[in-house]
Amino acid sequence: MIIFTALIFITMAKKVHETKDNAGFALGKENYKLMAIGFAIIVIGFILLSGGGSDDPNVFSEDIFNFRRLTLAPIVLLIGFAFEIYAIMKKPKDN
């Protein structure tokens, strides 16, 4: 009985040691760099989307309908989100 218990303990210790070797971040270093780039693209898209308001609430401003806010900013946002998906799905390199 003591030998059996010792064998179980040794087996469990090996499994714990193996999981510590495999423990770490879910993605590779390159994935996190790509995610940071994608986040920056998204922030740029939201900055392009902002503005166009009027200081006087009684005056309507046509600036909200310009090319930058209506076309460019949404395209930049979609590119940023697509880049984020790519960064997450990219298989990390084995070192």
N, C-alpha and C positions, 0 to 999 in steps of 0.2 A: 504494500500500500504506500509506503514512504517513497519507494522508487518511482511508482506511477505518478505520485504527486510531484516529485522532482522533475520528471519528464514533462509534465504539463506546464510547470513553472518555466522551464527552459524554453519550451515551444512558445509560450506567451511572451517571454522576454525577447525572443528573436522577432516575433511579429511586431512588437512595440518598436524595436530598433529599426525594422524595415519601414514602418510608417513614418518614423522621424526622418529618415533619409529622403522619403518622397514628399514630405510635408513642405509647404512653401506657398508661393503665390500661384493663383490659378492660371495666370497668363505669363508669357515671357516678357522680358524687358522691352523688346521691340514693340510688343503689343501695347504696352503702357505708353510708349512714346507716340505711337500712332493715335492712340486715344486722346492724348493731350493735344495733338495737332487737330484732330476732329473737333475737340471741344473749342479750340481757338477759332476754327472756321464757323462754328455755331454762334459763338459770341459776336464775331464780325457780322454775321447775318442779322442778329438781333439789333446790333448797333445801326446797321443800314435800315432796319425797319422802323427805328424810333424817329421821333420828331414830326414836324408838319403841323403841330398844333397852333392854335391862335391864342394870342394873349387876351383878346377881348372875346367873351363868350357870345356876344351879339353879332360878331363878324365871322362869316364862313371863310375858311381858307382852302383854296384849291390845291395846296401843296401836298395834301394827303393822297392825291391821285397821280403823282408823278411816277416816272419809270423806276426809280430807285426803290420806292416803297411797294409798288404794286407788282413788279416783275423781278427785279434783280435780287432783292432781299429774300423772297421765298425760294428762288433757285439756289442761292448760296446756302440757305438753311437745309434744303433737301440734300445738297451735296455734302454738307457737314454731317447730317444724320446717316447718309449712306456710307460715308467714310468711317463713322463710328461702328457701324455694323461690320464693315470689312475689318477694322482693327480688332474687334472682338472675335470674329470668326477665323482670322488668320491663324494657321497652325504655328505654334512657337517652335523655334529651332531647338534641336536637342544638342546640348553641350557635352 
